[in-house]
Amino acid sequence: MKELISYGCPLLQKLNLSRNGLTGTLPLSAGKLLNLEHLDVSSNSLDGSISDVHFLNLTNLTYLDLSFNSFAHLDISNAGISDHIPGWFWDLPRGLRFLNLSSNEIKGMLPNMTSDFYRYPGMDLSYNQLEGTIPVLPSKLATLNLSGNKFSVTLYFLCQIDKSLTFLDLSNNLFSGSIPACLQKFQENLVVLNLSNNSLSGEIPSSLGSLSQLQALYLRKNAFVGEIPASLSNCTKLRFVDLGENKLSGNIPTWIGEKLSELVMLVIWFNKLEGSLPHQMCLLNNLQILDLSDNGLSGNIPRCFGNFTAMATRWFLDDIISHSYTSYVSAPHRTQQNFETPQGTQNNFISYDNLCPELGGSYYSCDSNKEALFIDNALVAWKGTRREFGRGLYLLKSIDISSNMLYGKLPDEITNLLDLISLNLSNNKLQGQIPKHIDRLTFLESLDLSRCR
């Protein structure tokens, strides 16, 4: 097949190689058949990966059939697909590791996907024009990304997914209703939860506090009400929390500073918080971005705000924009037991003996798990406007407590934050003089003290 595609028939418009017992991979040189309109390689034994490289130059292709093969990695992202996906495509191979159809213009509704995968693959259908309800999804998924579509249903479809989910991004859709309690079953594995920019409502459920592995929590731009649940104090691995643009009320919990010592970014702007700034926040040595603007906070700015180590030290941390998670799980997390290492220390491990009989019951996975990275993003007030920062977010060290009811003077200790780039305290009731040694903040690019008394 490779020779046929590579060297012959450059004017070929239709190629049907179905039901030929072909093995191996689909050659990348298929992308050289620039006039191809019809490609059918169905019902063979092809495996390996399919990516956008295969089809990037096939601008005339109108028919594609890859069904009944054993492709493990299907990556057709950003390939200019602008139509409905045919029904046969969703009969996904049981050995699938990752499906990526992101950044196209795929239309319509998803069909029921009842594939019983051997392992736990990842699925990325983000940034298309998919709409409607969420049908039956495969229960075995390691990651699920449906962001940037037009889905308009509640989140209870998540209850059908197995507990091995490590990454969930449903942002930028039209999802409504409350967060179901069943998300707590992901407690041992979920690293990233992004539900931002939807129409979700109700209180943030206390069940989220069981997500002990969670590092990034995005609930921005919904309609959540009530207080920030105390159960989140159990999520001690949290590094990024964005609860901005909701209707949350109550005080800023003291446990944020006492329990969430790994926090690098805390964003709770445009809510209905009240009370004073708790001194316990000064314990957040890793904090680089703090945004509590547009609330009803009052009282003085604690002098210990000058103790934020990450804002006082140049290049204190340079990898905070990403979170590592498992995008493909080779076997389910059946049992978790303790065993003795050669050094005699106790460790946890996962039993795979039911999937790897060739290993004679030894506790190893049949195949290596695949690690992936999630890049943080945040809407940060920067020089008068809110901008979204992604990959460059780690360069930003910022405090924004504007549009509250803070009073008193700006503490001199704020000049200890030598690496601070942006400071916005505008529209408060602050008084007194600007700290004498404000010129120590040589990296400060934006200082807004306007509309203060």
DOMAR-573122 format. One record per residue (C-alpha): x, y, z; residue number from 0. Coordinates in steps of 0.05 Angstrom, whole numbers, plus 5000, padded with zeros to 4 digits. Layout:
KELUM    x    y    z resi
KELUM    X    Y    Z  NUM
...
This chain:
KELUM    x    y    z resi
KELUM 5000 5000 5000    0
KELUM 5057 5048 5016    1
KELUM 5087 5040 4947    2
KELUM 5019 5051 4913    3
KELUM 5006 5115 4950    4
KELUM 5077 5142 4948    5
KELUM 5095 5133 4876    6
KELUM 5033 5121 4835    7
KELUM 4971 5155 4810    8
KELUM 4981 5227 4830    9
KELUM 4915 5245 4795   10
KELUM 4877 5191 4833   11
KELUM 4808 5214 4856   12
KELUM 4779 5150 4886   13
KELUM 4817 5096 4925   14
KELUM 4781 5036 4954   15
KELUM 4825 4986 4992   16
KELUM 4772 4958 5037   17
KELUM 4769 4884 5057   18
KELUM 4840 4867 5034   19
KELUM 4870 4842 5099   20
KELUM 4918 4901 5100   21
KELUM 4964 4907 5161   22
KELUM 5011 4959 5189   23
KELUM 4998 5034 5190   24
KELUM 4966 5082 5141   25
KELUM 5026 5116 5108   26
KELUM 5034 5191 5116   27
KELUM 5045 5195 5041   28
KELUM 4970 5188 5033   29
KELUM 4970 5262 5042   30
KELUM 5005 5270 4975   31
KELUM 4944 5247 4936   32
KELUM 4922 5318 4927   33
KELUM 4864 5302 4880   34
KELUM 4834 5247 4924   35
KELUM 4760 5254 4936   36
KELUM 4743 5184 4962   37
KELUM 4785 5141 5009   38
KELUM 4761 5075 5037   39
KELUM 4808 5031 5078   40
KELUM 4754 4998 5120   41
KELUM 4752 4926 5143   42
KELUM 4826 4914 5146   43
KELUM 4875 4903 5203   44
KELUM 4909 4972 5201   45
KELUM 4934 4999 5267   46
KELUM 4977 5055 5294   47
KELUM 4959 5129 5291   48
KELUM 4916 5172 5246   49
KELUM 4931 5246 5250   50
KELUM 4916 5311 5213   51
KELUM 4982 5301 5175   52
KELUM 4948 5247 5134   53
KELUM 4893 5294 5110   54
KELUM 4920 5365 5116   55
KELUM 4930 5372 5041   56
KELUM 4870 5331 5019   57
KELUM 4826 5391 5007   58
KELUM 4782 5354 4957   59
KELUM 4766 5295 5003   60
KELUM 4691 5286 5013   61
KELUM 4688 5212 5034   62
KELUM 4731 5177 5085   63
KELUM 4720 5108 5115   64
KELUM 4768 5081 5167   65
KELUM 4720 5034 5201   66
KELUM 4734 4963 5225   67
KELUM 4808 4972 5236   68
KELUM 4850 4975 5299   69
KELUM 4875 5047 5300   70
KELUM 4897 5065 5370   71
KELUM 4908 5139 5362   72
KELUM 4859 5181 5320   73
KELUM 4881 5253 5316   74
KELUM 4844 5293 5263   75
KELUM 4845 5359 5300   76
KELUM 4847 5426 5263   77
KELUM 4835 5391 5197   78
KELUM 4781 5437 5169   79
KELUM 4724 5386 5178   80
KELUM 4660 5426 5172   81
KELUM 4603 5375 5169   82
KELUM 4570 5320 5208   83
KELUM 4610 5259 5227   84
KELUM 4582 5195 5195   85
KELUM 4552 5144 5241   86
KELUM 4602 5089 5225   87
KELUM 4659 5132 5253   88
KELUM 4632 5127 5324   89
KELUM 4640 5051 5323   90
KELUM 4708 5063 5354   91
KELUM 4761 5008 5358   92
KELUM 4764 4974 5425   93
KELUM 4840 4986 5429   94
KELUM 4833 5061 5422   95
KELUM 4881 5103 5463   96
KELUM 4862 5174 5443   97
KELUM 4810 5208 5398   98
KELUM 4822 5280 5380   99
KELUM 4773 5317 5334  100
KELUM 4785 5385 5366  101
KELUM 4787 5453 5330  102
KELUM 4744 5435 5271  103
KELUM 4673 5457 5253  104
KELUM 4638 5391 5264  105
KELUM 4563 5401 5269  106
KELUM 4504 5365 5296  107
KELUM 4491 5321 5357  108
KELUM 4533 5265 5385  109
KELUM 4505 5194 5376  110
KELUM 4504 5142 5430  111
KELUM 4575 5116 5439  112
KELUM 4573 5048 5472  113
KELUM 4643 5024 5454  114
KELUM 4671 4977 5507  115
KELUM 4745 4996 5505  116
KELUM 4798 4948 5529  117
KELUM 4832 5006 5565  118
KELUM 4816 5077 5585  119
KELUM 4827 5125 5527  120
KELUM 4823 5201 5523  121
KELUM 4771 5238 5482  122
KELUM 4777 5310 5457  123
KELUM 4719 5339 5417  124
KELUM 4732 5411 5438  125
KELUM 4720 5473 5396  126
KELUM 4670 5449 5346  127
KELUM 4597 5465 5334  128
KELUM 4567 5404 5369  129
KELUM 4501 5418 5404  130
KELUM 4442 5389 5441  131
KELUM 4444 5336 5495  132
KELUM 4499 5289 5514  133
KELUM 4482 5217 5495  134
KELUM 4509 5153 5524  135
KELUM 4584 5159 5529  136
KELUM 4635 5103 5538  137
KELUM 4642 5088 5611  138
KELUM 4717 5077 5604  139
KELUM 4749 5145 5594  140
KELUM 4813 5174 5623  141
KELUM 4800 5245 5597  142
KELUM 4740 5282 5568  143
KELUM 4744 5350 5534  144
KELUM 4678 5378 5506  145
KELUM 4696 5451 5514  146
KELUM 4678 5504 5463  147
KELUM 4614 5473 5436  148
KELUM 4539 5487 5446  149
KELUM 4517 5430 5491  150
KELUM 4456 5450 5531  151
KELUM 4440 5396 5582  152
KELUM 4453 5382 5655  153
KELUM 4517 5348 5679  154
KELUM 4485 5284 5702  155
KELUM 4512 5247 5641  156
KELUM 4578 5247 5679  157
KELUM 4550 5196 5728  158
KELUM 4557 5141 5675  159
KELUM 4633 5150 5669  160
KELUM 4679 5105 5709  161
KELUM 4721 5132 5766  162
KELUM 4787 5132 5727  163
KELUM 4774 5201 5697  164
KELUM 4835 5246 5706  165
KELUM 4815 5308 5665  166
KELUM 4747 5339 5652  167
KELUM 4737 5403 5612  168
KELUM 4665 5424 5596  169
KELUM 4678 5499 5593  170
KELUM 4648 5547 5543  171
KELUM 4583 5511 5531  172
KELUM 4510 5521 5552  173
KELUM 4507 5469 5608  174
KELUM 4456 5484 5662  175
KELUM 4432 5459 5729  176
KELUM 4474 5440 5789  177
KELUM 4538 5401 5796  178
KELUM 4519 5328 5811  179
KELUM 4545 5295 5873  180
KELUM 4569 5235 5832  181
KELUM 4632 5274 5814  182
KELUM 4660 5251 5881  183
KELUM 4673 5183 5851  184
KELUM 4732 5214 5813  185
KELUM 4766 5229 5879  186
KELUM 4827 5185 5868  187
KELUM 4845 5209 5798  188
KELUM 4815 5276 5775  189
KELUM 4869 5329 5768  190
KELUM 4834 5383 5727  191
KELUM 4761 5404 5731  192
KELUM 4739 5460 5684  193
KELUM 4665 5480 5684  194
KELUM 4675 5554 5669  195
KELUM 4631 5597 5624  196
KELUM 4566 5558 5627  197
KELUM 4498 5569 5659  198
KELUM 4508 5525 5720  199
KELUM 4473 5546 5784  200
KELUM 4460 5527 5856  201
KELUM 4512 5520 5910  202
KELUM 4581 5491 5899  203
KELUM 4570 5421 5927  204
KELUM 4610 5398 5987  205
KELUM 4623 5333 5949  206
KELUM 4678 5369 5909  207
KELUM 4718 5366 5973  208
KELUM 4729 5292 5962  209
KELUM 4771 5305 5899  210
KELUM 4836 5295 5936  211
KELUM 4880 5296 5872  212
KELUM 4850 5360 5844  213
KELUM 4901 5413 5823  214
KELUM 4860 5461 5781  215
KELUM 4788 5481 5794  216
KELUM 4753 5527 5744  217
KELUM 4681 5549 5760  218
KELUM 4687 5618 5730  219
KELUM 4627 5654 5698  220
KELUM 4568 5613 5722  221
KELUM 4512 5630 5771  222
KELUM 4536 5594 5834  223
KELUM 4509 5620 5900  224
KELUM 4523 5610 5973  225
KELUM 4588 5606 6010  226
KELUM 4652 5573 5988  227
KELUM 4644 5503 6017  228
KELUM 4691 5485 6074  229
KELUM 4701 5416 6045  230
KELUM 4747 5445 5992  231
KELUM 4798 5451 6048  232
KELUM 4810 5376 6037  233
KELUM 4835 5390 5966  234
KELUM 4904 5405 5991  235
KELUM 4937 5396 5922  236
KELUM 4899 5454 5891  237
KELUM 4945 5503 5855  238
KELUM 4895 5541 5814  239
KELUM 4825 5563 5837  240
KELUM 4781 5608 5794  241
KELUM 4712 5622 5822  242
KELUM 4704 5690 5789  243
KELUM 4640 5719 5759  244
KELUM 4590 5682 5803  245
KELUM 4544 5702 5859  246
KELUM 4582 5673 5918  247
KELUM 4572 5705 5986  248
KELUM 4600 5703 6056  249
KELUM 4670 5715 6081  250
KELUM 4736 5692 6050  251
KELUM 4749 5627 6089  252
KELUM 4810 5627 6134  253
KELUM 4824 5555 6114  254
KELUM 4846 5578 6044  255
KELUM 4911 5603 6075  256
KELUM 4916 5548 6127  257
KELUM 4902 5487 6083  258
KELUM 4915 5504 6010  259
KELUM 4990 5518 6016  260
KELUM 5003 5499 5943  261
KELUM 4959 5554 5915  262
KELUM 4992 5595 5861  263
KELUM 4930 5631 5834  264
KELUM 4867 5650 5871  265
KELUM 4814 5686 5831  266
KELUM 4746 5703 5863  267
KELUM 4731 5769 5829  268
KELUM 4660 5795 5815  269
KELUM 4622 5759 5870  270
KELUM 4587 5782 5933  271
KELUM 4640 5767 5985  272
KELUM 4643 5810 6047  273
KELUM 4682 5817 6111  274
KELUM 4756 5830 6120  275
KELUM 4817 5801 6087  276
KELUM 4839 5743 6132  277
KELUM 4910 5745 6158  278
KELUM 4916 5670 6143  279
KELUM 4921 5686 6069  280
KELUM 4992 5710 6083  281
KELUM 5011 5637 6092  282
KELUM 5005 5627 6016  283
KELUM 5079 5629 6000  284
KELUM 5069 5603 5929  285
KELUM 5016 5654 5910  286
KELUM 5031 5693 5847  287
KELUM 4962 5718 5825  288
KELUM 4909 5743 5874  289
KELUM 4845 5773 5847  290
KELUM 4790 5791 5897  291
KELUM 4764 5851 5859  292
KELUM 4691 5873 5852  293
KELUM 4665 5846 5918  294
KELUM 4642 5878 5984  295
KELUM 4706 5867 6024  296
KELUM 4722 5917 6079  297
KELUM 4775 5930 6132  298
KELUM 4849 5942 6126  299
KELUM 4899 5909 6079  300
KELUM 4939 5863 6126  301
KELUM 5011 5884 6134  302
KELUM 5032 5812 6124  303
KELUM 5011 5817 6050  304
KELUM 5083 5836 6041  305
KELUM 5102 5764 6059  306
KELUM 5079 5731 5994  307
KELUM 5145 5697 5979  308
KELUM 5131 5682 5905  309
KELUM 5117 5756 5892  310
KELUM 5180 5778 5928  311
KELUM 5228 5731 5893  312
KELUM 5249 5734 5820  313
KELUM 5231 5671 5782  314
KELUM 5208 5637 5845  315
KELUM 5168 5587 5804  316
KELUM 5168 5578 5729  317
KELUM 5124 5518 5716  318
KELUM 5059 5538 5747  319
KELUM 5021 5543 5682  320
KELUM 5011 5468 5673  321
KELUM 4985 5407 5708  322
KELUM 5005 5336 5691  323
KELUM 4950 5285 5683  324
KELUM 4942 5216 5653  325
KELUM 4911 5220 5584  326
KELUM 4909 5145 5573  327
KELUM 4901 5093 5627  328
KELUM 4925 5024 5607  329
KELUM 4883 4987 5658  330
KELUM 4829 5002 5709  331
KELUM 4843 5018 5781  332
KELUM 4813 4954 5808  333
KELUM 4845 4947 5875  334
KELUM 4892 4987 5917  335
KELUM 4934 4949 5967  336
KELUM 4998 4957 6007  337
KELUM 5060 4918 5993  338
KELUM 5132 4917 6018  339
KELUM 5185 4949 5976  340
KELUM 5256 4921 5978  341
KELUM 5271 4977 6028  342
KELUM 5213 4955 6071  343
KELUM 5171 5018 6063  344
KELUM 5096 5016 6049  345
KELUM 5070 5038 5981  346
KELUM 5005 5036 5943  347
KELUM 4998 4999 5878  348
KELUM 4945 4979 5828  349
KELUM 4927 4908 5812  350
KELUM 4926 4891 5738  351
KELUM 4927 4816 5743  352
KELUM 4860 4807 5709  353
KELUM 4884 4843 5646  354
KELUM 4955 4817 5642  355
KELUM 4952 4741 5649  356
KELUM 5018 4736 5613  357
KELUM 5051 4769 5673  358
KELUM 5028 4712 5718  359
KELUM 4991 4758 5766  360
KELUM 5048 4807 5774  361
KELUM 5026 4878 5789  362
KELUM 5047 4916 5728  363
KELUM 5007 4950 5674  364
KELUM 5000 4918 5605  365
KELUM 5022 4983 5573  366
KELUM 5050 5049 5596  367
KELUM 5002 5104 5616  368
KELUM 5008 5168 5576  369
KELUM 5022 5234 5611  370
KELUM 4995 5300 5584  371
KELUM 4996 5373 5606  372
KELUM 4940 5422 5618  373
KELUM 4958 5495 5608  374
KELUM 4926 5543 5658  375
KELUM 4891 5605 5635  376
KELUM 4861 5664 5672  377
KELUM 4825 5729 5658  378
KELUM 4868 5781 5692  379
KELUM 4859 5856 5697  380
KELUM 4918 5885 5661  381
KELUM 4927 5960 5649  382
KELUM 4854 5975 5652  383
KELUM 4825 5916 5613  384
KELUM 4815 5842 5627  385
KELUM 4858 5798 5584  386
KELUM 4864 5723 5580  387
KELUM 4932 5696 5596  388
KELUM 4952 5625 5578  389
KELUM 5023 5602 5566  390
KELUM 5052 5668 5591  391
KELUM 5012 5666 5656  392
KELUM 5071 5644 5697  393
KELUM 5106 5710 5681  394
KELUM 5051 5750 5714  395
KELUM 5052 5767 5789  396
KELUM 4992 5808 5806  397
KELUM 4947 5832 5863  398
KELUM 4879 5861 5847  399
KELUM 4833 5880 5905  400
KELUM 4800 5938 5868  401
KELUM 4726 5958 5874  402
KELUM 4716 5937 5946  403
KELUM 4707 5978 6010  404
KELUM 4777 5972 6039  405
KELUM 4800 6029 6083  406
KELUM 4862 6051 6120  407
KELUM 4931 6061 6090  408
KELUM 4969 6019 6040  409
KELUM 5019 5982 6085  410
KELUM 5093 5997 6074  411
KELUM 5106 5921 6073  412
KELUM 5076 5918 6003  413
KELUM 5142 5944 5978  414
KELUM 5173 5877 5997  415
KELUM 5140 5846 5936  416
KELUM 5200 5861 5892  417
KELUM 5176 5818 5834  418
KELUM 5105 5846 5831  419
KELUM 5084 5867 5761  420
KELUM 5013 5893 5772  421
KELUM 4979 5923 5833  422
KELUM 4907 5948 5830  423
KELUM 4875 5977 5892  424
KELUM 4830 6027 5857  425
KELUM 4759 6045 5877  426
KELUM 4767 6032 5952  427
KELUM 4768 6079 6012  428
KELUM 4842 6078 6024  429
KELUM 4876 6140 6052  430
KELUM 4944 6164 6073  431
KELUM 5008 6168 6034  432
KELUM 5036 6122 5982  433
KELUM 5091 6079 6014  434
KELUM 5157 6116 6014  435
KELUM 5197 6060 5982  436
KELUM 5148 6043 5927  437
KELUM 5206 6054 5879  438
KELUM 5235 5988 5902  439
KELUM 5183 5953 5858  440
KELUM 5226 5959 5795  441
KELUM 5187 5906 5757  442
KELUM 5120 5940 5769  443
KELUM 5087 5956 5703  444
KELUM 5017 5974 5725  445
KELUM 4998 6012 5789  446
KELUM 4926 6035 5797  447
KELUM 4907 6073 5860  448
KELUM 4852 6115 5827  449
KELUM 4786 6132 5860  450
KELUM 4814 6122 5930  451
KELUM 4804 6174 5983  452
